[in-house]
Amino acid sequence: MQNTTKIAVIGMGQGGMVAAIKLAQAGAKVTIFERNLEGKVGYTWRDDITASIFDDCGLPRPNQDVYIQKTNWLFVSPDEKGALRVPPFRPFVEISPNRRKLTEYFADLAIKAGATINYGVNVEKLVVVDDRVIGIELDGNLERFDLVIDVSGMYSKLRGQLPAKFCVQTEPSEQDTMYAYRAFFEKNEGETFFPDVDNTMVLRHMDADGIGWANLNDEGEIDVLLCNIARPLTDEEIEVRLQDLRTMNPILSDRKISERRVPLSVRAGIATPVADGYVAIGDSAFMTIPVMGSGIEAGMHGGAIFADYVIANDVQNFTASNMWQFYVKYFEKYGRGFAFLDIVRRHALRFKAKYINYALSGKFVTDDTLKFIMLDKEDYRRPKYKFGMFSQILCKLMLHPSLNHAVLNMAFEGLHAMNVAKRIPKKYSFDKIAKWSKRYDKIISNCERKAAKRNKTKEK
């Protein structure tokens, strides 16, 4: 890559930072623009990722002051009578980095690679000439760049400024958004958490289309997350749900340390993230795990795949056509699976509470079933397969026709979404991409509409 190639990265999301580091190492002149001040970028809470993501992206792993061992999870049923334990991996297979410290780690790598970081700069306008992005506007002046990498988030203002012919979605729908309330509370002294568990997650918490969790973190605080799909929780709903968590977790006090409300993307990747002179990475391209809204791993993968593709193919002219193959590679590796998960999430959060209560009661799926599915043979304590483990599940489904019907609908629509995602055009063509994008987006929107219609009647 020529050292005269000028690349702007808008935002310090993990995917954009990975791309910035690798492109700067390859010789590009990379400038990062971040609206927050230095030391104030990213949330101070932790999220779980797989430690090997750094190896996959060709980056060194950070020091352990950035992360801790992932703690043990307990999935709790909506009626709070049943629960399943998520099997633990061997130490540091999965880790929980502090988001702000992780961002600072990436910033250090980027600077060492030769990139420049401008803090306190809010970039909200692209400069487009003859249907090509030629740079950004700063203080009313044009700053020219060969490529603008958009990492400004799921509600990026930049996507909407692109020429319509590139079919880049301007904004997510309400159903693609999870509104999260995250807060930290002091713990009640003398109270304990669940034995051998640090984190409890209630599915369909209080029959809402979302989850609720209470976790004991390494600072001795109680980390609380409440979320809802499509609309933010009201203050009254938050208080009611907090009180329910306190009843289940007496260690959770009412002494609040901090709180924050944030929207999270929970949809499969955007249909197309590229335009001439522009590419969206990370949350700007909806590169998140649709079930939980965590975008660290997916964004890092997306940033690494993009940078590796550009470097390997010596891309100098950053047209949509020249960059499209990176997204084909991303979709082949992750997009199809995320399309399936998107459909599963939309169905599962609409399931009647009684279905989830049954699934987590221990009568349908057991702790051993989860261990067999989730733990790798080369990893840790995977139980031996027991004859009939999955045939028993199928038999139980057949004995519950309504649950069987709901699960089959979810599975068939998920597989259909995977098949549509698999058909992403392998070569760039405005007509083919426009046709495929319409079909890809439609399968997701139709699923949401049908799932809502099927389950609109509240459980008595």
VEXTORVO-245141 format. One record per residue (C-alpha): residue number from 1; y, x, z. Coordinates in nm, 3 decimals. Layout:
<sites>
SITE     n        c2        c1        c3
SITE   NUM         Y         X         Z
...
</sites>
This chain:
<sites>
SITE     n        c2        c1        c3
SITE     1     0.000     0.000     0.000
SITE     2     0.343     0.135    -0.093
SITE     3     0.580     0.224     0.190
SITE     4     0.853     0.036     0.002
SITE     5     0.672    -0.296     0.050
SITE     6     0.884    -0.504     0.288
SITE     7     0.709    -0.768     0.497
SITE     8     0.868    -1.007     0.747
SITE     9     0.656    -1.159     1.024
SITE    10     0.819    -1.468     1.178
SITE    11     0.690    -1.505     1.534
SITE    12     0.457    -1.302     1.755
SITE    13     0.148    -1.519     1.743
SITE    14    -0.178    -1.326     1.772
SITE    15    -0.280    -1.372     1.407
SITE    16     0.053    -1.251     1.277
SITE    17     0.052    -0.953     1.509
SITE    18    -0.295    -0.847     1.391
SITE    19    -0.177    -0.870     1.030
SITE    20     0.144    -0.681     1.116
SITE    21    -0.045    -0.397     1.285
SITE    22    -0.294    -0.350     1.002
SITE    23    -0.034    -0.378     0.724
SITE    24     0.199    -0.133     0.900
SITE    25    -0.091     0.109     0.945
SITE    26    -0.150     0.083     0.569
SITE    27     0.207     0.192     0.499
SITE    28     0.405    -0.132     0.459
SITE    29     0.750    -0.164     0.614
SITE    30     0.689    -0.450     0.859
SITE    31     0.965    -0.625     1.053
SITE    32     0.874    -0.880     1.321
SITE    33     1.124    -1.149     1.425
SITE    34     1.070    -1.322     1.759
SITE    35     1.297    -1.593     1.900
SITE    36     1.215    -1.515     2.264
SITE    37     1.348    -1.217     2.453
SITE    38     1.135    -0.910     2.518
SITE    39     0.902    -0.965     2.814
SITE    40     0.926    -1.345     2.775
SITE    41     0.695    -1.394     2.477
SITE    42     0.384    -1.604     2.527
SITE    43     0.259    -1.810     2.819
SITE    44     0.160    -1.644     3.144
SITE    45    -0.172    -1.825     3.171
SITE    46    -0.518    -1.714     3.056
SITE    47    -0.746    -1.844     2.782
SITE    48    -1.105    -1.750     2.699
SITE    49    -1.203    -1.543     2.396
SITE    50    -1.500    -1.333     2.283
SITE    51    -1.442    -0.965     2.362
SITE    52    -1.588    -0.855     2.029
SITE    53    -1.298    -1.018     1.842
SITE    54    -1.108    -0.688     1.872
SITE    55    -1.400    -0.499     1.713
SITE    56    -1.419    -0.759     1.435
SITE    57    -1.049    -0.711     1.361
SITE    58    -1.074    -0.331     1.364
SITE    59    -0.851    -0.295     1.671
SITE    60    -0.913    -0.113     1.999
SITE    61    -0.991    -0.328     2.298
SITE    62    -0.708    -0.356     2.551
SITE    63    -0.731    -0.215     2.902
SITE    64    -0.871    -0.439     3.172
SITE    65    -0.527    -0.504     3.320
SITE    66    -0.485    -0.743     3.024
SITE    67    -0.796    -0.954     3.087
SITE    68    -1.061    -1.054     3.338
SITE    69    -1.422    -1.164     3.310
SITE    70    -1.455    -1.523     3.189
SITE    71    -1.537    -1.744     3.484
SITE    72    -1.808    -2.009     3.517
SITE    73    -1.750    -2.359     3.383
SITE    74    -1.880    -2.699     3.487
SITE    75    -1.850    -2.995     3.245
SITE    76    -1.805    -3.316     3.444
SITE    77    -1.868    -3.669     3.316
SITE    78    -1.587    -3.929     3.306
SITE    79    -1.736    -4.114     3.605
SITE    80    -1.754    -3.776     3.785
SITE    81    -2.117    -3.839     3.883
SITE    82    -2.287    -3.605     3.636
SITE    83    -2.223    -3.246     3.533
SITE    84    -2.365    -2.963     3.324
SITE    85    -2.311    -2.593     3.388
SITE    86    -2.206    -2.377     3.096
SITE    87    -2.445    -2.079     3.095
SITE    88    -2.282    -1.747     3.189
SITE    89    -2.295    -1.458     2.944
SITE    90    -2.348    -1.099     3.054
SITE    91    -2.032    -0.940     3.195
SITE    92    -1.736    -0.912     2.958
SITE    93    -1.906    -1.068     2.657
SITE    94    -1.641    -1.337     2.698
SITE    95    -1.309    -1.255     2.859
SITE    96    -0.991    -1.430     2.972
SITE    97    -0.678    -1.241     2.864
SITE    98    -0.334    -1.316     3.002
SITE    99    -0.152    -1.447     2.695
SITE   100     0.175    -1.270     2.766
SITE   101     0.005    -0.938     2.842
SITE   102    -0.204    -0.974     2.526
SITE   103     0.114    -1.023     2.322
SITE   104     0.269    -0.715     2.481
SITE   105    -0.047    -0.520     2.398
SITE   106    -0.018    -0.623     2.032
SITE   107     0.352    -0.535     2.034
SITE   108     0.271    -0.184     2.156
SITE   109     0.011    -0.140     1.879
SITE   110     0.255    -0.272     1.618
SITE   111     0.530    -0.030     1.721
SITE   112     0.285     0.262     1.719
SITE   113     0.180     0.157     1.368
SITE   114     0.543     0.177     1.254
SITE   115     0.650    -0.187     1.267
SITE   116     0.990    -0.296     1.401
SITE   117     1.030    -0.587     1.645
SITE   118     1.354    -0.785     1.669
SITE   119     1.360    -1.003     1.982
SITE   120     1.593    -1.295     2.038
SITE   121     1.613    -1.382     1.667
SITE   122     1.531    -1.739     1.564
SITE   123     1.446    -1.754     1.193
SITE   124     1.458    -2.111     1.064
SITE   125     1.541    -2.074     0.697
SITE   126     1.361    -1.927     0.398
SITE   127     1.547    -1.821     0.086
SITE   128     1.371    -1.964    -0.220
SITE   129     1.474    -1.873    -0.576
SITE   130     1.288    -2.002    -0.884
SITE   131     1.009    -2.141    -0.662
SITE   132     0.952    -1.806    -0.493
SITE   133     1.031    -1.704    -0.136
SITE   134     1.243    -1.390    -0.165
SITE   135     1.335    -1.350     0.201
SITE   136     1.494    -1.516     0.502
SITE   137     1.844    -1.616     0.602
SITE   138     1.995    -1.442     0.907
SITE   139     2.349    -1.521     1.021
SITE   140     2.419    -1.669     0.681
SITE   141     2.304    -1.358     0.495
SITE   142     1.997    -1.298     0.280
SITE   143     1.743    -1.049     0.413
SITE   144     1.511    -0.966     0.123
SITE   145     1.136    -0.927     0.176
SITE   146     0.841    -0.904    -0.060
SITE   147     0.640    -1.129     0.169
SITE   148     0.718    -1.362     0.460
SITE   149     0.429    -1.417     0.704
SITE   150     0.490    -1.740     0.894
SITE   151     0.359    -1.732     1.250
SITE   152     0.622    -1.965     1.393
SITE   153     0.374    -2.229     1.510
SITE   154     0.219    -2.563     1.426
SITE   155     0.562    -2.724     1.388
SITE   156     0.694    -2.447     1.164
SITE   157     1.021    -2.543     0.999
SITE   158     0.948    -2.296     0.721
SITE   159     0.652    -2.481     0.567
SITE   160     0.873    -2.778     0.480
SITE   161     1.108    -2.555     0.279
SITE   162     0.841    -2.448     0.030
SITE   163     0.826    -2.594    -0.323
SITE   164     0.603    -2.904    -0.324
SITE   165     0.387    -2.769    -0.607
SITE   166     0.212    -2.529    -0.365
SITE   167     0.069    -2.823    -0.162
SITE   168     0.143    -2.661     0.176
SITE   169     0.133    -2.933     0.441
SITE   170     0.473    -2.966     0.607
SITE   171     0.366    -3.085     0.953
SITE   172     0.059    -3.199     1.147
SITE   173    -0.007    -3.566     1.216
SITE   174     0.004    -3.706     1.566
SITE   175    -0.376    -3.723     1.569
SITE   176    -0.386    -3.350     1.490
SITE   177    -0.191    -3.275     1.808
SITE   178    -0.308    -3.240     2.167
SITE   179    -0.026    -3.274     2.418
SITE   180    -0.099    -3.055     2.716
SITE   181     0.043    -3.049     3.067
SITE   182    -0.043    -2.722     3.236
SITE   183     0.057    -2.641     3.592
SITE   184    -0.030    -2.406     3.874
SITE   185    -0.064    -2.515     4.237
SITE   186    -0.125    -2.342     4.565
SITE   187    -0.474    -2.389     4.703
SITE   188    -0.549    -2.569     5.027
SITE   189    -0.667    -2.310     5.276
SITE   190    -1.003    -2.379     5.433
SITE   191    -1.128    -2.573     5.129
SITE   192    -1.380    -2.435     4.881
SITE   193    -1.454    -2.487     4.515
SITE   194    -1.787    -2.591     4.364
SITE   195    -2.068    -2.342     4.441
SITE   196    -2.095    -2.068     4.175
SITE   197    -1.826    -2.240     3.966
SITE   198    -1.460    -2.152     3.917
SITE   199    -1.365    -2.408     3.653
SITE   200    -1.430    -2.782     3.631
SITE   201    -1.352    -2.978     3.316
SITE   202    -1.369    -3.358     3.312
SITE   203    -1.433    -3.502     2.967
SITE   204    -1.247    -3.823     2.882
SITE   205    -1.067    -3.779     3.214
SITE   206    -0.979    -4.124     3.351
SITE   207    -1.084    -4.271     3.014
SITE   208    -0.806    -4.091     2.826
SITE   209    -0.848    -3.935     2.482
SITE   210    -0.843    -3.588     2.630
SITE   211    -0.963    -3.372     2.916
SITE   212    -0.859    -3.265     3.262
SITE   213    -0.947    -2.944     3.441
SITE   214    -0.888    -2.769     3.771
SITE   215    -0.966    -2.396     3.788
SITE   216    -0.944    -2.140     4.064
SITE   217    -0.785    -1.835     3.901
SITE   218    -0.795    -1.470     4.000
SITE   219    -0.456    -1.496     4.175
SITE   220    -0.593    -1.759     4.411
SITE   221    -0.399    -2.039     4.241
SITE   222    -0.532    -2.365     4.103
SITE   223    -0.481    -2.384     3.727
SITE   224    -0.457    -2.746     3.611
SITE   225    -0.465    -2.876     3.255
SITE   226    -0.422    -3.240     3.156
SITE   227    -0.410    -3.336     2.792
SITE   228    -0.393    -3.631     2.564
SITE   229    -0.433    -3.675     2.190
SITE   230    -0.151    -3.820     1.978
SITE   231     0.106    -3.877     2.253
SITE   232     0.237    -3.692     2.559
SITE   233     0.134    -3.805     2.906
SITE   234     0.400    -3.988     3.104
SITE   235     0.509    -3.862     3.446
SITE   236     0.326    -4.153     3.606
SITE   237     0.001    -4.077     3.419
SITE   238     0.023    -3.712     3.521
SITE   239     0.059    -3.801     3.889
SITE   240    -0.234    -4.044     3.878
SITE   241    -0.458    -3.790     3.706
SITE   242    -0.351    -3.509     3.940
SITE   243    -0.445    -3.724     4.236
SITE   244    -0.786    -3.791     4.084
SITE   245    -0.843    -3.416     4.042
SITE   246    -0.742    -3.363     4.407
SITE   247    -1.000    -3.617     4.516
SITE   248    -1.269    -3.430     4.322
SITE   249    -1.132    -3.085     4.415
SITE   250    -0.995    -3.087     4.773
SITE   251    -0.891    -2.725     4.723
SITE   252    -0.613    -2.849     4.489
SITE   253    -0.291    -2.895     4.688
SITE   254     0.027    -3.079     4.591
SITE   255     0.236    -2.761     4.625
SITE   256     0.337    -2.689     4.268
SITE   257     0.418    -2.332     4.161
SITE   258     0.507    -2.393     3.796
SITE   259     0.447    -2.637     3.512
SITE   260     0.485    -2.657     3.138
SITE   261     0.426    -2.914     2.864
SITE   262     0.317    -2.788     2.523
SITE   263     0.176    -2.939     2.202
SITE   264    -0.141    -2.776     2.067
SITE   265    -0.295    -2.798     1.722
SITE   266    -0.647    -2.942     1.725
SITE   267    -0.716    -2.985     1.357
SITE   268    -0.916    -2.783     1.109
SITE   269    -0.727    -2.529     0.901
SITE   270    -0.448    -2.633     0.668
SITE   271    -0.563    -2.703     0.311
SITE   272    -0.351    -2.424     0.165
SITE   273    -0.137    -2.167     0.347
SITE   274     0.006    -1.973     0.052
SITE   275     0.306    -1.992    -0.178
SITE   276     0.475    -1.728    -0.388
SITE   277     0.617    -1.476    -0.139
SITE   278     0.482    -1.669     0.164
SITE   279     0.169    -1.705     0.375
SITE   280     0.104    -1.900     0.697
SITE   281    -0.120    -1.745     0.964
SITE   282    -0.238    -1.864     1.305
SITE   283    -0.099    -2.193     1.439
SITE   284     0.129    -2.218     1.134
SITE   285    -0.190    -2.262     0.929
SITE   286    -0.367    -2.468     1.200
SITE   287    -0.603    -2.177     1.263
SITE   288    -0.732    -2.313     1.593
SITE   289    -1.066    -2.423     1.730
SITE   290    -1.031    -2.800     1.679
SITE   291    -1.224    -2.900     1.991
SITE   292    -0.996    -2.726     2.244
SITE   293    -0.685    -2.612     2.062
SITE   294    -0.733    -2.243     2.140
SITE   295    -0.595    -2.038     1.854
SITE   296    -0.629    -1.680     1.975
SITE   297    -0.961    -1.595     1.810
SITE   298    -0.916    -1.803     1.496
SITE   299    -0.566    -1.666     1.443
SITE   300    -0.679    -1.306     1.496
SITE   301    -0.959    -1.355     1.244
SITE   302    -0.718    -1.509     0.995
SITE   303    -0.467    -1.226     1.034
SITE   304    -0.735    -0.959     0.997
SITE   305    -0.894    -1.122     0.692
SITE   306    -0.553    -1.151     0.525
SITE   307    -0.449    -0.791     0.595
SITE   308    -0.789    -0.651     0.497
SITE   309    -0.783    -0.846     0.170
SITE   310    -0.431    -0.733     0.081
SITE   311    -0.510    -0.369     0.160
SITE   312    -0.852    -0.362    -0.011
SITE   313    -0.712    -0.521    -0.329
SITE   314    -0.383    -0.330    -0.321
SITE   315    -0.183    -0.652    -0.354
SITE   316     0.175    -0.565    -0.449
SITE   317     0.293    -0.893    -0.601
SITE   318     0.253    -1.152    -0.328
SITE   319     0.204    -1.464    -0.535
SITE   320     0.000    -1.761    -0.417
SITE   321    -0.256    -1.679    -0.684
SITE   322    -0.292    -1.317    -0.569
SITE   323    -0.330    -1.413    -0.203
SITE   324    -0.551    -1.721    -0.239
SITE   325    -0.880    -1.533    -0.217
SITE   326    -0.806    -1.433     0.144
SITE   327    -0.816    -1.801     0.239
SITE   328    -1.136    -1.857     0.046
SITE   329    -1.289    -1.578     0.257
SITE   330    -1.150    -1.732     0.578
SITE   331    -1.290    -2.073     0.485
SITE   332    -1.630    -1.932     0.399
SITE   333    -1.651    -1.767     0.738
SITE   334    -1.474    -2.017     0.966
SITE   335    -1.315    -2.306     0.780
SITE   336    -1.634    -2.500     0.712
SITE   337    -1.746    -2.482     1.074
SITE   338    -1.402    -2.582     1.199
SITE   339    -1.403    -2.882     0.962
SITE   340    -1.728    -2.996     1.126
SITE   341    -1.583    -2.941     1.475
SITE   342    -1.271    -3.135     1.382
SITE   343    -1.482    -3.440     1.297
SITE   344    -1.693    -3.397     1.612
SITE   345    -1.378    -3.382     1.826
SITE   346    -1.231    -3.697     1.674
SITE   347    -1.554    -3.889     1.734
SITE   348    -1.635    -3.745     2.077
SITE   349    -1.295    -3.824     2.226
SITE   350    -1.335    -4.181     2.105
SITE   351    -1.686    -4.223     2.245
SITE   352    -1.720    -4.484     2.513
SITE   353    -1.723    -4.325     2.856
SITE   354    -2.074    -4.457     2.922
SITE   355    -2.211    -4.240     2.639
SITE   356    -2.063    -3.923     2.784
SITE   357    -2.171    -4.022     3.136
SITE   358    -2.528    -4.052     3.009
SITE   359    -2.510    -3.725     2.813
SITE   360    -2.397    -3.532     3.124
SITE   361    -2.620    -3.712     3.370
SITE   362    -2.907    -3.464     3.322
SITE   363    -3.126    -3.735     3.172
SITE   364    -3.026    -3.654     2.815
SITE   365    -2.923    -3.288     2.797
SITE   366    -3.003    -3.040     3.075
SITE   367    -2.863    -2.706     3.187
SITE   368    -3.163    -2.537     3.021
SITE   369    -3.083    -2.708     2.691
SITE   370    -2.734    -2.562     2.699
SITE   371    -2.871    -2.219     2.784
SITE   372    -3.109    -2.229     2.490
SITE   373    -2.836    -2.341     2.247
SITE   374    -2.557    -2.111     2.368
SITE   375    -2.716    -1.786     2.484
SITE   376    -2.819    -1.530     2.226
SITE   377    -3.159    -1.361     2.244
SITE   378    -2.992    -1.021     2.259
SITE   379    -2.755    -1.137     2.523
SITE   380    -2.854    -1.271     2.860
SITE   381    -3.101    -1.496     3.038
SITE   382    -3.188    -1.722     2.748
SITE   383    -3.477    -1.946     2.853
SITE   384    -3.793    -1.967     2.648
SITE   385    -3.820    -2.261     2.416
SITE   386    -4.013    -2.543     2.573
SITE   387    -4.219    -2.765     2.346
SITE   388    -4.053    -3.098     2.307
SITE   389    -3.708    -2.984     2.428
SITE   390    -3.529    -3.136     2.129
SITE   391    -3.788    -3.400     2.039
SITE   392    -3.725    -3.553     2.383
SITE   393    -3.356    -3.572     2.302
SITE   394    -3.433    -3.746     1.973
SITE   395    -3.660    -3.995     2.151
SITE   396    -3.388    -4.072     2.405
SITE   397    -3.143    -4.130     2.122
SITE   398    -3.383    -4.376     1.961
SITE   399    -3.407    -4.566     2.290
SITE   400    -3.028    -4.606     2.292
SITE   401    -2.944    -4.757     1.951
SITE   402    -2.567    -4.775     2.003
SITE   403    -2.547    -4.411     2.114
SITE   404    -2.782    -4.312     1.832
SITE   405    -2.559    -4.487     1.580
SITE   406    -2.245    -4.316     1.717
SITE   407    -2.407    -3.971     1.713
SITE   408    -2.546    -4.016     1.362
SITE   409    -2.207    -4.129     1.231
SITE   410    -2.049    -3.823     1.388
SITE   411    -2.313    -3.589     1.244
SITE   412    -2.304    -3.735     0.891
SITE   413    -1.924    -3.731     0.871
SITE   414    -1.916    -3.380     1.015
SITE   415    -2.163    -3.256     0.754
SITE   416    -1.967    -3.432     0.482
SITE   417    -1.650    -3.256     0.598
SITE   418    -1.834    -2.923     0.587
SITE   419    -1.946    -2.997     0.232
SITE   420    -1.591    -3.081     0.122
SITE   421    -1.457    -2.765     0.291
SITE   422    -1.728    -2.563     0.117
SITE   423    -1.591    -2.676    -0.218
SITE   424    -1.257    -2.500    -0.172
SITE   425    -1.154    -2.375    -0.520
SITE   426    -1.267    -2.018    -0.564
SITE   427    -0.988    -1.943    -0.812
SITE   428    -0.625    -2.040    -0.775
SITE   429    -0.520    -2.339    -0.983
SITE   430    -0.237    -2.581    -0.898
SITE   431    -0.434    -2.880    -1.029
SITE   432    -0.765    -2.792    -0.865
SITE   433    -0.607    -2.704    -0.530
SITE   434    -0.396    -3.021    -0.531
SITE   435    -0.707    -3.231    -0.598
SITE   436    -0.919    -3.051    -0.339
SITE   437    -0.642    -3.056    -0.076
SITE   438    -0.608    -3.432    -0.113
SITE   439    -0.981    -3.480    -0.068
SITE   440    -1.000    -3.236     0.226
SITE   441    -0.712    -3.400     0.411
SITE   442    -0.843    -3.747     0.334
SITE   443    -1.185    -3.685     0.491
SITE   444    -1.013    -3.592     0.817
SITE   445    -0.765    -3.880     0.816
SITE   446    -1.036    -4.133     0.722
SITE   447    -1.254    -4.011     1.007
SITE   448    -0.973    -4.065     1.254
SITE   449    -0.904    -4.413     1.121
SITE   450    -1.271    -4.519     1.128
SITE   451    -1.338    -4.365     1.470
SITE   452    -1.038    -4.543     1.618
SITE   453    -1.140    -4.874     1.462
SITE   454    -1.500    -4.842     1.581
SITE   455    -1.406    -4.769     1.938
SITE   456    -1.082    -4.962     1.985
SITE   457    -1.245    -5.207     2.224
SITE   458    -1.224    -5.069     2.576
SITE   459    -1.543    -5.043     2.778
SITE   460    -1.569    -5.323     3.028
</sites>
